[in-house]
């Protein structure tokens, strides 16, 4: 079996107020909770994308969010793990835990 390689995030958006870290819970529970919080607030993200003329789609039952800018630049976010990549630059990833942090990154990408 091939060992999975990881690209650590270069930037971090800080702690989440929506889905905060709980030391006593396992990673599976934490990832599920983050994804559910993101899906519950996906309408906010959809409205933001419509206002800025970006295409937005949720794939893989909520695990993968894809944004395409008006200039066809792609931004991808995995809410359960918090990984965000702009233009498939995995080593320059941004760690953001919730939709508010996501929107901050999207605003910077404008």
N, C-alpha and C positions, 0 to 999 in steps of 0.2 A: 504494500500500500504506500502510495506517495505521500510524503509529509506536506501538509498545507503550509504555505508561507504567508506571512501576514505583513501588511504594510502599516507601520504605526502612523498615527495621525501627527501631522506637523503642527497643527493649531487646535486649540480647545476653546470652546465657547463658555466654559465654566459650569457651575452647578445648575441643575434644573429646578425651577420652583414648581413645575407641573408634574414631573415624574422624578422626584428626588431619589438619590441613592439611599438604600436601606441596607446597612451592613449585614443584618441577619438573614437576608433573603438570598436565595440562590440566583445564579445568573439567568437561568431559564425563566424564572418568575419575573425578574427585573426586565428582561428583554420583552416578555409578553406584555407587561404593564406599560412599558414605553410605547410599544406598537399600538396598544389599545387606546392610549391617550392621544397618540397622533391621529389615528383613524377617527376618533371622536371629534377632532378639531380640523379634519381635512377640508371642511367647507370654508373655513377662514383662509386656508392656503389657496383654495380654488378661486375665491373672490379676489385675492391678491393677484393671482396669475391672470385672471380676466382683465383686471384693471391695467396691468402692465403688458398685455398682449403676448403672454407666454403660453405655450402648450404645456399641459400638466396631465400626467397619467399615473395611476397607481397599479402596480403589477404584482403578481405572485401573492395574491390574497393580502395585500397591504405591506408586504415585506420590502418592496422596492418602489420608490417614488422617482419619477423621471420628469425633469423640467427641460424644456427647450426654449431658449430665448428667441427674441425676434431676429437675432443674427445667427440662428441655428447653433448656438453653443449649448452643449448638453451639461446638465447638472444632475447628479444622482444622489439619492439619500436612502439609507436603510435605517428606518426609525428604531428597530429593535436593538441594533448595535450602536447606533449613533454615528455611523460612518457617512461622510458626505464627500463626494469627489466632483471637482469641476473639470470637465473636459477629459475624463478618464485618467487624471493625474493622481494615481493612488498614493504615491509617497508624499504628496502634498495635501493629503486628506485633512478634513476639518471634523472634529468630534463635536457634534451637537445632539443633545438629548431630546429636545421637544420642538414643537412646531414654531414657538416664538423665537427660539434660537435659529431655526431654519430660516424664518422670514428675515432675521437680521442679516444672515449670510446672503440671502437672495437680494436684499437691498444693496449690499456692498457690491454684488455682481452686476448691478445695473450700469 
